[in-house]
Amino acid sequence: MEKTDLTKLYKRYYTAAKKPELIDVEQARYIAVPGKGDPSGELFALCVEALYTVAYTIKFASKAEGNDFTVAKLEGLWSFDENKYNKVSATDAPAQVPRSEWNYRLLIRMPDHITSGHLNEAVKAAFEKKQKQEINKVEWFEMEAHKAVQMLHTGAFDKEPETLALIGKFMEQGKLVKKGAHHEIYLSDFRKTSAEKLRTILREPV
């Protein structure tokens, strides 16, 4: 049985250069869990756990049907109330917007053969087994095709403003306007990787 690996199938999606670049992002489907608050807090950790629990429940059910796949990288869409913080740029937001004010939508991309029906069955099975309420928050999410400016960030999350500044300068020079939530793809498992070795794709839709 050949296993589907999305990081290989969509290599361009999971790859970024060490300098800003304008790219086309294809339409994609995900399982997702929304939340708000400090990413170092307990609720965020519970949401990550719930998302992975459902992802692996889908994977094993799909494998039993003869369609095995590798669970893809964790991703996140990040936003804040721009009416409340209307003069804060994307570069300054990590420092100026309190962590408690950030909205997030954690994502794991799904292969094309997985549907919302698979998700519904997995959520039910996972909740019956684990009895954790965050599992019931996992939902289906589709992202439309769009353009984005992206760059690979290497190092701690609190150093991201340095990379975001380069992205912001590139957008300014190209007269590109931010359009949508900040997007991050975690190439490293931040639960197991030291801060200085973290590799994260930072992506701004335009």
N, CA, C and O of each residue as an XYZ file, in Angstrom:
824
protein
N       0.844     -1.196      0.000
C       0.000      0.000      0.000
C       0.882      1.250      0.000
O       1.740      1.414      0.868
N       0.665      2.125     -0.975
C       1.443      3.363     -1.042
C       0.805      4.406     -0.139
O      -0.399      4.649     -0.222
N       1.601      5.020      0.720
C       1.105      6.011      1.675
C       1.206      7.413      1.074
O       2.250      7.793      0.544
N       0.129      8.169      1.160
C       0.127      9.542      0.673
C       0.851     10.444      1.664
O       0.536     10.458      2.854
N       1.824     11.196      1.161
C       2.574     12.144      1.998
C       2.396     13.529      1.393
O       2.970     13.840      0.350
N       1.603     14.350      2.052
C       1.292     15.665      1.497
C       2.511     16.573      1.395
O       2.567     17.427      0.511
N       3.487     16.404      2.285
C       4.680     17.260      2.228
C       5.497     16.979      0.958
O       6.254     17.834      0.498
N       5.334     15.783      0.405
C       5.997     15.446     -0.860
C       5.094     15.763     -2.044
O       5.556     16.244     -3.079
N       3.802     15.489     -1.881
C       2.846     15.725     -2.957
C       2.697     17.214     -3.249
O       2.551     17.617     -4.403
N       2.735     18.034     -2.188
C       2.627     19.488     -2.326
C       3.897     20.143     -1.772
O       3.847     20.961     -0.853
N       5.013     19.765     -2.347
C       6.313     20.210     -1.847
C       6.433     21.725     -1.825
O       7.013     22.288     -0.896
N       5.887     22.399     -2.849
C       5.990     23.859     -2.912
C       5.244     24.513     -1.759
O       5.665     25.553     -1.253
N       4.139     23.907     -1.344
C       3.333     24.458     -0.253
C       4.090     24.422      1.061
O       3.941     25.314      1.897
N       4.898     23.396      1.240
C       5.621     23.201      2.501
C       7.081     23.637      2.429
O       7.900     23.201      3.237
N       7.407     24.494      1.467
C       8.783     24.964      1.290
C       8.804     26.489      1.201
O       7.926     27.095      0.587
N       9.806     27.097      1.815
C       9.961     28.550      1.729
C      11.440     28.899      1.698
O      12.275     28.185      2.254
N      11.749     30.007      1.040
C      13.130     30.491      0.945
C      13.490     31.315      2.180
O      12.630     31.642      2.999
N      14.769     31.643      2.297
C      15.249     32.445      3.425
C      15.153     33.940      3.137
O      15.756     34.757      3.832
N      14.399     34.281      2.120
C      14.118     35.678      1.809
C      12.664     35.762      1.341
O      12.113     34.758      0.890
N      12.035     36.929      1.435
C      10.624     37.040      1.047
C      10.402     36.725     -0.423
O      11.242     37.029     -1.269
N       9.263     36.112     -0.716
C       8.900     35.779     -2.090
C       7.381     35.784     -2.216
O       6.667     35.465     -1.265
N       6.898     36.146     -3.394
C       5.467     36.134     -3.688
C       5.127     34.791     -4.320
O       5.754     34.384     -5.299
N       4.138     34.108     -3.763
C       3.787     32.775     -4.244
C       2.286     32.662     -4.488
O       1.502     33.487     -4.019
N       1.902     31.627     -5.227
C       0.506     31.250     -5.392
C       0.231     30.083     -4.456
O       0.957     29.089     -4.474
N      -0.797     30.193     -3.648
C      -1.189     29.135     -2.716
C      -2.446     28.481     -3.266
O      -3.446     29.156     -3.511
N      -2.399     27.166     -3.462
C      -3.535     26.465     -4.035
C      -4.661     26.261     -3.016
O      -4.439     26.327     -1.807
N      -5.846     26.017     -3.514
C      -6.975     25.699     -2.645
C      -6.662     24.422     -1.879
O      -6.067     23.496     -2.430
N      -7.055     24.366     -0.623
C      -6.758     23.189      0.194
C      -7.831     22.998      1.253
O      -8.567     23.924      1.594
N      -7.903     21.748      1.776
C      -8.894     21.398      2.793
C      -8.177     20.905      4.047
O      -7.131     20.259      3.977
N      -8.767     21.225      5.183
C      -8.117     20.949      6.462
C      -9.146     20.483      7.498
O     -10.351     20.666      7.329
N      -8.640     19.882      8.564
C      -9.403     19.837      9.797
C      -8.817     20.958     10.646
O      -7.623     21.249     10.565
N      -9.657     21.581     11.455
C      -9.231     22.796     12.161
C      -9.877     22.881     13.532
O     -10.915     22.270     13.787
N      -9.244     23.649     14.410
C      -9.841     23.947     15.704
C      -9.595     25.426     16.016
O      -8.446     25.866     16.041
N     -10.658     26.193     16.252
C     -10.509     27.624     16.542
C     -10.295     27.861     18.031
O     -10.679     27.042     18.866
N      -9.681     28.986     18.346
C      -9.476     29.332     19.754
C      -9.005     30.758     19.895
O      -8.799     31.461     18.905
N      -8.837     31.178     21.131
C      -8.345     32.522     21.419
C      -7.535     32.476     22.696
O      -7.917     31.822     23.667
N      -6.393     33.188     22.687
C      -5.609     33.276     23.907
C      -4.143     32.955     23.727
O      -3.662     32.741     22.614
N      -3.461     32.927     24.821
C      -2.012     32.733     24.877
C      -1.611     31.359     24.317
O      -2.080     30.338     24.821
N      -0.753     31.312     23.286
C      -0.320     30.033     22.740
C       0.560     29.218     23.684
O       0.841     28.050     23.415
N       0.996     29.825     24.787
C       1.757     29.060     25.777
C       0.839     28.554     26.895
O       1.303     27.937     27.853
N      -0.461     28.818     26.766
C      -1.410     28.433     27.798
C      -1.935     27.017     27.649
O      -1.677     26.343     26.651
N      -2.671     26.578     28.652
C      -3.195     25.213     28.694
C      -4.228     24.959     27.595
O      -4.230     23.893     26.980
N      -5.104     25.934     27.347
C      -6.150     25.739     26.342
C      -5.555     25.497     24.965
O      -6.022     24.626     24.229
N      -4.531     26.259     24.612
C      -3.878     26.077     23.314
C      -3.325     24.659     23.195
O      -3.505     24.002     22.170
N      -2.650     24.188     24.245
C      -2.088     22.837     24.247
C      -3.186     21.789     24.090
O      -2.996     20.792     23.393
N      -4.321     22.003     24.727
C      -5.442     21.071     24.620
C      -6.014     21.062     23.206
O      -6.427     20.016     22.706
N      -6.037     22.234     22.559
C      -6.519     22.315     21.184
C      -5.590     21.579     20.222
O      -6.048     20.880     19.318
N      -4.280     21.741     20.424
C      -3.303     21.023     19.603
C      -3.492     19.510     19.775
O      -3.502     18.761     18.798
N      -3.638     19.080     21.015
C      -3.834     17.661     21.306
C      -5.107     17.135     20.649
O      -5.106     16.050     20.068
N      -6.186     17.899     20.740
C      -7.457     17.479     20.153
C      -7.344     17.349     18.639
O      -7.859     16.397     18.053
N      -6.669     18.307     18.006
C      -6.525     18.281     16.547
C      -5.738     17.061     16.096
O      -6.120     16.398     15.132
N      -4.649     16.761     16.780
C      -3.855     15.580     16.429
C      -4.627     14.292     16.700
O      -4.539     13.336     15.930
N      -5.382     14.273     17.792
C      -6.172     13.085     18.107
C      -7.146     12.767     16.977
O      -7.267     11.616     16.557
N      -7.835     13.791     16.490
C      -8.781     13.590     15.398
C      -8.060     13.253     14.095
O      -8.523     12.412     13.326
N      -6.932     13.907     13.849
C      -6.168     13.634     12.626
C      -5.736     12.174     12.554
O      -5.846     11.541     11.504
N      -5.249     11.643     13.662
C      -4.803     10.248     13.655
C      -5.977      9.277     13.641
O      -5.849      8.165     13.128
N      -7.117      9.680     14.194
C      -8.309      8.846     14.103
C      -8.746      8.727     12.645
O      -9.115      7.645     12.187
N      -8.702      9.850     11.916
C      -9.020      9.825     10.479
C      -8.011      8.968      9.727
O      -8.383      8.162      8.875
N      -6.730      9.147     10.047
C      -5.669      8.405      9.363
C      -5.866      6.900      9.490
O      -5.811      6.180      8.493
N      -6.096      6.420     10.711
C      -6.211      4.977     10.920
C      -7.475      4.409     10.284
O      -7.466      3.278      9.797
N      -8.564      5.182     10.282
C      -9.784      4.739      9.611
C      -9.554      4.663      8.102
O     -10.015      3.731      7.443
N      -8.837      5.653      7.557
C      -8.537      5.671      6.133
C      -7.592      4.533      5.754
O      -7.735      3.919      4.697
N      -6.630      4.260      6.624
C      -5.704      3.145      6.385
C      -6.457      1.827      6.323
O      -6.151      0.972      5.492
N      -7.437      1.660      7.196
C      -8.236      0.429      7.209
C      -9.025      0.258      5.908
O      -9.381     -0.855      5.520
N      -9.289      1.399      5.241
C     -10.010      1.364      3.963
C      -9.060      1.237      2.773
O      -9.494      1.203      1.621
N      -7.748      1.166      3.065
C      -6.761      1.020      1.997
C      -6.196      2.310      1.471
O      -5.571      2.321      0.411
N      -6.402      3.426      2.198
C      -5.893      4.740      1.774
C      -5.086      5.386      2.892
O      -5.524      6.372      3.484
N      -3.921      4.841      3.183
C      -3.113      5.368      4.269
C      -2.459      6.685      3.862
O      -2.169      6.905      2.686
N      -2.228      7.561      4.845
C      -1.541      8.819      4.590
C      -0.777      9.249      5.831
O      -1.095      8.855      6.953
N       0.238     10.065      5.597
C       1.018     10.635      6.687
C       0.330     11.899      7.181
O      -0.028     12.763      6.380
N       0.141     12.016      8.500
C      -0.462     13.229      9.054
C       0.462     14.408      8.767
O       1.654     14.367      9.074
N      -0.096     15.447      8.179
C       0.698     16.591      7.709
C       1.123     17.511      8.856
O       0.766     17.298     10.015
N       1.889     18.530      8.500
C       2.414     19.486      9.475
C       1.291     20.315     10.106
O       0.278     20.599      9.465
N       1.484     20.691     11.348
C       0.571     21.601     12.021
C       0.720     22.993     11.424
O       1.827     23.423     11.098
N      -0.409     23.698     11.281
C      -0.403     25.067     10.778
C      -1.284     25.934     11.672
O      -2.049     25.424     12.491
N      -1.168     27.235     11.507
C      -2.018     28.134     12.281
C      -2.327     29.408     11.528
O      -1.453     29.986     10.883
N      -3.583     29.849     11.611
C      -3.986     31.162     11.121
C      -4.157     32.056     12.340
O      -4.840     31.678     13.293
N      -3.546     33.236     12.321
C      -3.534     34.122     13.482
C      -4.096     35.490     13.116
O      -3.771     36.047     12.068
N      -4.945     36.026     13.995
C      -5.529     37.345     13.753
C      -5.868     38.010     15.082
O      -5.838     37.376     16.137
N      -6.192     39.296     15.011
C      -6.613     40.046     16.191
C      -7.646     41.074     15.754
O      -7.852     41.283     14.559
N      -8.284     41.704     16.701
C      -9.310     42.699     16.419
C      -8.657     43.953     15.833
O      -8.080     44.760     16.563
N      -8.753     44.108     14.509
C      -8.075     45.219     13.850
C      -8.791     46.549     14.061
O      -8.211     47.605     13.809
N     -10.024     46.515     14.513
C     -10.703     47.765     14.877
C     -10.147     48.291     16.201
O      -9.999     49.498     16.394
N      -9.845     47.369     17.097
C      -9.298     47.740     18.404
C      -7.831     48.132     18.297
O      -7.367     49.039     18.988
N      -7.101     47.434     17.418
C      -5.665     47.694     17.244
C      -5.418     48.122     15.795
O      -4.627     47.505     15.082
N      -6.109     49.193     15.368
C      -6.108     49.553     13.951
C      -4.826     50.213     13.470
O      -4.635     50.361     12.264
N      -3.957     50.607     14.362
C      -2.713     51.245     13.926
C      -1.491     50.354     14.129
O      -0.350     50.791     13.978
N      -1.756     49.102     14.471
C      -0.658     48.154     14.704
C      -0.378     47.376     13.426
O      -1.274     46.730     12.882
N       0.856     47.433     12.945
C       1.230     46.720     11.730
C       1.453     45.245     12.034
O       1.583     44.854     13.194
N       1.498     44.425     10.980
C       1.743     43.000     11.152
C       3.103     42.751     11.807
O       3.277     41.792     12.559
N       4.068     43.636     11.507
C       5.404     43.491     12.089
C       5.388     43.754     13.590
O       6.062     43.063     14.353
N       4.618     44.752     14.011
C       4.597     45.134     15.425
C       3.588     44.350     16.264
O       3.670     44.336     17.492
N       2.642     43.702     15.595
C       1.561     43.029     16.313
C       2.027     42.023     17.359
O       1.468     42.005     18.456
N       3.040     41.171     17.070
C       3.458     40.203     18.090
C       3.877     40.844     19.407
O       3.711     40.249     20.472
N       4.423     42.062     19.335
C       4.889     42.729     20.551
C       3.816     43.614     21.180
O       3.788     43.790     22.397
N       2.933     44.170     20.346
C       1.989     45.168     20.849
C       0.591     44.645     21.154
O      -0.143     45.264     21.925
N       0.212     43.515     20.561
C      -1.101     42.937     20.844
C      -0.923     41.865     21.917
O      -0.181     40.907     21.701
N      -1.583     42.001     23.067
C      -1.436     41.012     24.149
C      -1.771     39.600     23.662
O      -2.663     39.416     22.834
N      -1.056     38.621     24.177
C      -1.290     37.241     23.763
C      -2.729     36.796     23.999
O      -3.260     35.968     23.259
N      -3.346     37.342     25.019
C      -4.725     36.973     25.340
C      -5.716     37.441     24.277
O      -6.854     36.973     24.236
N      -5.276     38.379     23.406
C      -6.153     38.971     22.400
C      -6.036     38.305     21.026
O      -6.740     38.692     20.093
N      -5.170     37.324     20.894
C      -4.969     36.687     19.593
C      -5.996     35.590     19.355
O      -6.250     34.749     20.218
N      -6.584     35.621     18.153
C      -7.449     34.533     17.688
C      -6.603     33.586     16.847
O      -5.745     34.023     16.080
N      -6.845     32.311     16.992
C      -6.111     31.347     16.172
C      -7.050     30.279     15.619
O      -8.104     29.992     16.186
N      -6.639     29.712     14.513
C      -7.300     28.547     13.940
C      -6.188     27.563     13.580
O      -5.461     27.764     12.608
N      -6.067     26.515     14.361
C      -5.048     25.506     14.109
C      -5.521     24.575     13.004
O      -6.694     24.203     12.953
N      -4.608     24.202     12.124
C      -4.963     23.436     10.928
C      -4.051     22.232     10.726
O      -2.872     22.262     11.076
N      -4.614     21.179     10.158
C      -3.836     20.080      9.593
C      -4.462     19.746      8.242
O      -5.642     19.404      8.159
N      -3.664     19.850      7.196
C      -4.176     19.613      5.846
C      -4.538     18.140      5.646
O      -3.873     17.246      6.170
N      -5.597     17.909      4.884
C      -6.089     16.571      4.615
C      -5.909     16.200      3.145
O      -5.962     17.073      2.279
N      -5.698     14.917      2.853
C      -5.637     14.469      1.455
C      -6.989     14.666      0.764
O      -8.007     14.847      1.431
N      -6.997     14.631     -0.553
C      -8.210     14.892     -1.315
C      -9.315     13.867     -1.064
O     -10.494     14.193     -1.198
N      -8.955     12.646     -0.706
C      -9.981     11.620     -0.532
C     -10.704     11.714      0.806
O     -11.701     11.026      1.026
N     -10.204     12.562      1.700
C     -10.848     12.752      3.006
C     -11.927     13.829      2.887
O     -11.698     14.873      2.276
N     -13.099     13.579      3.469
C     -14.222     14.508      3.389
C     -14.671     14.926      4.783
O     -14.176     14.420      5.791
N     -15.616     15.855      4.819
C     -16.178     16.274      6.105
C     -16.900     15.119      6.792
O     -17.022     15.097      8.016
N     -17.375     14.164      6.003
C     -18.004     12.985      6.583
C     -17.020     12.155      7.391
O     -17.356     11.670      8.471
N     -15.806     11.988      6.874
C     -14.759     11.291      7.622
C     -14.475     12.019      8.936
O     -14.295     11.394      9.981
N     -14.438     13.353      8.861
C     -14.179     14.144     10.060
C     -15.270     13.914     11.104
O     -14.966     13.678     12.273
N     -16.520     13.980     10.698
C     -17.622     13.810     11.647
C     -17.549     12.460     12.361
O     -17.779     12.375     13.567
N     -17.232     11.422     11.618
C     -17.115     10.089     12.210
C     -15.933     10.036     13.173
O     -16.019      9.422     14.236
N     -14.826     10.684     12.796
C     -13.625     10.666     13.639
C     -13.832     11.439     14.934
O     -13.386     11.006     15.996
N     -14.504     12.576     14.852
C     -14.774     13.372     16.058
C     -15.618     12.556     17.033
O     -15.340     12.538     18.232
N     -16.633     11.891     16.529
C     -17.502     11.078     17.381
C     -16.715      9.951     18.039
O     -16.841      9.721     19.241
N     -15.895      9.241     17.243
C     -15.115      8.120     17.777
C     -14.064      8.592     18.776
O     -13.864      7.962     19.814
N     -13.388      9.705     18.462
C     -12.328     10.201     19.338
C     -12.892     10.706     20.661
O     -12.292     10.501     21.717
N     -14.048     11.366     20.602
C     -14.643     11.869     21.843
C     -15.124     10.714     22.725
O     -14.964     10.756     23.944
N     -15.705      9.699     22.119
C     -16.153      8.535     22.893
C     -14.989      7.869     23.613
O     -15.152      7.330     24.708
N     -13.817      7.909     22.996
C     -12.637      7.259     23.577
C     -11.946      8.150     24.606
O     -11.567      7.675     25.676
N     -11.777      9.441     24.293
C     -10.978     10.338     25.128
C     -11.801     11.179     26.103
O     -11.302     11.566     27.160
N     -13.059     11.463     25.756
C     -13.935     12.284     26.595
C     -13.344     13.661     26.918
O     -13.443     14.140     28.048
N     -12.719     14.298     25.893
C     -12.167     15.637     26.057
C     -12.950     16.599     25.170
O     -13.060     16.400     23.960
N     -13.496     17.652     25.798
C     -14.420     18.539     25.112
C     -13.814     19.237     23.897
O     -14.528     19.534     22.940
N     -12.519     19.499     23.923
C     -11.882     20.205     22.796
C     -12.017     19.412     21.496
O     -11.993     19.996     20.413
N     -12.156     18.105     21.592
C     -12.311     17.275     20.391
C     -13.555     17.692     19.612
O     -13.559     17.674     18.381
N     -14.613     18.067     20.338
C     -15.856     18.462     19.676
C     -15.750     19.812     18.972
O     -16.657     20.190     18.231
N     -14.654     20.544     19.193
C     -14.448     21.825     18.518
C     -13.813     21.651     17.140
O     -13.806     22.586     16.339
N     -13.283     20.465     16.863
C     -12.584     20.240     15.586
C     -13.598     20.277     14.450
O     -14.634     19.614     14.506
N     -13.291     21.052     13.428
C     -14.231     21.296     12.334
C     -13.552     21.213     10.977
O     -12.325     21.168     10.881
N     -14.357     21.195      9.944
C     -13.868     21.186      8.562
C     -13.587     22.618      8.129
O     -14.350     23.525      8.461
N     -12.499     22.832      7.389
C     -12.139     24.171      6.956
C     -11.530     24.101      5.562
O     -10.682     23.254      5.283
N     -11.974     25.003      4.692
C     -11.439     25.069      3.332
C     -10.836     26.446      3.087
O     -11.431     27.469      3.425
N      -9.657     26.453      2.499
C      -8.966     27.701      2.181
C      -8.957     27.880      0.668
O      -8.555     26.981     -0.069
N      -9.404     29.049      0.211
C      -9.429     29.327     -1.217
C      -8.023     29.630     -1.734
O      -7.144     30.038     -0.976
N      -7.830     29.425     -3.029
C      -6.551     29.767     -3.654
C      -6.314     31.274     -3.537
O      -7.248     32.069     -3.642
N      -5.061     31.651     -3.319
C      -4.734     33.071     -3.161
C      -3.240     33.279     -3.343
O      -2.477     32.321     -3.465
N      -2.838     34.527     -3.359
C      -1.417     34.868     -3.390
C      -0.958     35.221     -1.980
O      -1.751     35.674     -1.155
N       0.321     35.013     -1.714
C       0.864     35.330     -0.389
C       2.344     35.655     -0.511
O       3.027     35.215     -1.436
N       2.816     36.434      0.446
C       4.255     36.669      0.588
C       4.716     35.806      1.749
O       4.124     35.840      2.828
N       5.759     35.040      1.532
C       6.221     34.138      2.574
C       7.739     34.179      2.725
O       8.461     34.668      1.856
N       8.197     33.647      3.860
C       9.623     33.539      4.134
C       9.831     32.496      5.223
O       8.992     32.355      6.113
N      10.918     31.778      5.164
C      11.259     30.807      6.197
C      11.863     31.525      7.392
O      12.813     32.295      7.252
N      11.304     31.268      8.572
C      11.852     31.810      9.811
C      12.530     30.681     10.576
O      11.921     29.644     10.837
N      13.783     30.886     10.929
C      14.524     29.909     11.725
C      14.824     30.520     13.090
O      15.439     31.582     13.183
N      14.384     29.839     14.148
C      14.629     30.345     15.492
C      13.363     30.439     16.313
O      12.309     29.936     15.924
N      13.483     31.087     17.450
C      12.382     31.181     18.408
C      11.213     31.998     17.845
O      11.394     32.870     16.995
N      10.024     31.693     18.337
C       8.832     32.429     17.902
C       8.921     33.910     18.260
O       8.416     34.755     17.521
N       9.558     34.234     19.388
C       9.621     35.642     19.779
C      10.583     36.450     18.914
O      10.694     37.665     19.079
N      11.279     35.785     17.992
C      12.145     36.474     17.040
C      11.450     36.684     15.683
O      12.034     37.247     14.756
N      10.217     36.231     15.586
C       9.501     36.354     14.315
C       9.374     37.790     13.796
O       9.397     37.990     12.581
N       9.239     38.799     14.670
C       9.135     40.170     14.153
C      10.276     40.560     13.223
O      10.080     41.373     12.319
N      11.461     39.998     13.428
C      12.598     40.303     12.554
C      12.323     39.818     11.130
O      12.622     40.513     10.159
N      11.751     38.623     11.019
C      11.404     38.068      9.706
C      10.195     38.786      9.126
O      10.147     39.060      7.927
N       9.216     39.093      9.978
C       8.027     39.806      9.522
C       8.369     41.191      8.985
O       7.708     41.689      8.074
N       9.401     41.811      9.549
C       9.830     43.120      9.065
C      10.334     43.030      7.624
O      10.082     43.923      6.815
N      11.036     41.962      7.313
C      11.524     41.759      5.945
C      10.364     41.501      4.993
O      10.353     41.991      3.863
N       9.384     40.723      5.462
C       8.194     40.476      4.655
C       7.439     41.786      4.425
O       6.980     42.065      3.317
N       7.317     42.586      5.493
C       6.622     43.861      5.383
C       7.294     44.808      4.399
O       6.614     45.497      3.639
N       8.619     44.849      4.407
C       9.370     45.708      3.482
C       9.155     45.249      2.044
O       8.990     46.071      1.143
N       9.155     43.933      1.832
C       8.934     43.365      0.496
C       7.540     43.745     -0.002
O       7.374     44.109     -1.167
N       6.535     43.660      0.879
C       5.166     44.010      0.507
C       5.051     45.490      0.176
O       4.372     45.869     -0.778
N       5.714     46.321      0.966
C       5.684     47.765      0.735
C       6.306     48.118     -0.610
O       5.772     48.941     -1.354
N       7.438     47.489     -0.914
C       8.119     47.761     -2.183
C       7.287     47.300     -3.373
O       7.316     47.907     -4.444
N       6.544     46.213     -3.165
C       5.720     45.682     -4.251
C       4.302     46.220     -4.260
O       3.466     45.794     -5.057
N       4.036     47.180     -3.344
C       2.692     47.763     -3.217
C       1.635     46.673     -3.011
O       0.559     46.706     -3.609
N       1.966     45.716     -2.158
C       1.067     44.613     -1.849
C       0.382     44.874     -0.516
O       1.014     45.335      0.434
N      -0.900     44.581     -0.450
C      -1.691     44.849      0.754
C      -2.101     43.529      1.409
O      -2.581     42.613      0.743
N      -1.904     43.454      2.712
C      -2.291     42.268      3.477
C      -3.786     42.023      3.346
O      -4.590     42.952      3.427
N      -4.155     40.746      3.139
C      -5.554     40.407      2.920
C      -5.874     39.076      3.602
O      -5.859     38.020      2.971
N      -6.160     39.148      4.889
C      -6.491     37.927      5.604
C      -5.562     37.649      6.767
O      -4.660     38.433      7.064
N      -5.794     36.527      7.418
C      -5.061     36.171      8.631
C      -3.626     35.743      8.337
O      -3.343     35.109      7.321
N      -2.740     36.102      9.244
C      -1.347     35.651      9.192
C      -1.319     34.124      9.267
O      -2.035     33.521     10.067
N      -0.494     33.509      8.433
C      -0.466     32.051      8.296
C       0.920     31.528      8.654
O       1.927     32.033      8.157
N       0.969     30.518      9.514
C       2.233     29.886      9.872
C       2.146     28.386      9.647
O       1.124     27.762      9.932
N       3.226     27.814      9.132
C       3.335     26.362      8.959
C       4.533     25.908      9.779
O       5.658     26.355      9.552
N       4.286     25.020     10.732
C       5.326     24.602     11.676
C       6.044     23.367     11.140
O       5.588     22.237     11.309
N       7.179     23.616     10.491
C       7.954     22.512      9.926
C       8.606     21.681     11.025
O       8.921     20.509     10.819
N       8.808     22.288     12.193
C       9.364     21.590     13.354
C       8.255     21.376     14.379
O       7.313     22.165     14.451
N       8.364     20.328     15.159
C       7.432     20.089     16.258
C       7.884     20.936     17.439
O       8.863     20.596     18.103
N       7.178     22.045     17.712
C       7.633     22.964     18.760
C       7.501     22.375     20.158
O       7.990     22.959     21.125
N       6.846     21.227     20.272
C       6.752     20.556     21.572
C       8.022     19.775     21.888
O       8.261     19.404     23.037
N       8.842     19.525     20.851
C      10.016     18.677     21.027
C      11.320     19.333     20.560
O      12.399     18.809     20.839
N      11.244     20.455     19.864
C      12.418     21.079     19.249
C      12.858     22.304     20.040
O      12.021     23.095     20.472
N      14.150     22.465     20.232
C      14.666     23.636     20.945
C      14.371     24.898     20.138
O      14.331     24.855     18.908
N      14.166     26.011     20.822
C      13.715     27.243     20.187
C      14.613     27.696     19.038
O      14.120     28.128     17.996
N      15.914     27.598     19.224
C      16.835     28.110     18.200
C      16.830     27.270     16.923
O      17.337     27.715     15.893
N      16.266     26.064     16.978
C      16.253     25.179     15.820
C      14.891     25.105     15.140
O      14.727     24.379     14.159
N      13.917     25.846     15.649
C      12.580     25.828     15.060
C      12.613     26.385     13.635
O      13.301     27.366     13.350
N      11.861     25.744     12.758
C      11.732     26.201     11.373
C      10.251     26.419     11.091
O       9.449     25.491     11.197
N       9.895     27.645     10.733
C       8.496     28.008     10.545
C       8.328     28.826      9.276
O       9.060     29.791      9.055
N       7.372     28.447      8.446
C       7.047     29.263      7.277
C       6.088     30.358      7.733
O       5.034     30.066      8.298
N       6.447     31.605      7.491
C       5.579     32.742      7.792
C       4.983     33.224      6.481
O       5.707     33.480      5.518
N       3.678     33.345      6.446
C       2.986     33.628      5.183
C       1.941     34.713      5.405
O       1.104     34.598      6.300
N       1.987     35.768      4.594
C       1.007     36.845      4.654
C       0.204     36.864      3.352
O       0.766     37.118      2.286
N      -1.102     36.598      3.425
C      -1.924     36.637      2.208
C      -2.042     38.067      1.693
O      -2.160     39.010      2.476
N      -2.009     38.219      0.381
C      -2.087     39.557     -0.227
C      -3.090     39.538     -1.379
O      -3.307     40.562     -2.026
